[in-house]
Structure formats: C-alpha cells, structure tokens
Amino acid sequence: MLAPLATLAFLATLWLVARLMLDRIAADGAKIVAALQGRSMLVQPPQSVRPLTVRFQPRAESVRYPAHAQPEWRAAA
C-alpha cells in the first residue's frame, strides 16, 4: 500500500518541478537563448551607468598578521 502512495508523491513532485522549469523558461527564455548565443546582457557594456567608487576599510580585528615559520612546519611541508 505504501508503494502506490510513494509513486504518486514522486510523480506529483516531478510534475511540479517540470511545471516550475517550464514557467521559468517561458518567462526568461529570450535571456537564456541570448546568453547561450553569447549575447548576454552581462557581456554588453552598460548603456548609461556612471562609474561608482566604493570605499572599503577592513576592521582592526580582521587584519591578519604574517605567521612566523616554525621549523616543525617546514619539515612537515
């Protein structure tokens, strides 16, 4: 009695995944085809985007100091 229920659950899940994939392809199909042909939106330069400068300064506790080599570590390497 468990096998038919498991089969039904598997087929329902498989149908749901296939339906979601088809919906995704229907919505983004043109983008997918363009990317496969090498005409992706990421490959083309942006139209009117100005350069953006991001300033980054690491926190003091995240600064790593160089480790001093130990003779035991050199021998193990």
Buried (B, 14 or more C-beta within 10 A) or exposed (E): EEEEEEEEEEEEEEEEEEEEEEEEEEEEEEEEEBBEEEEEEEEEEEEEEEEEEEEEEEEEEEEEEEEEEEEEEEEEE
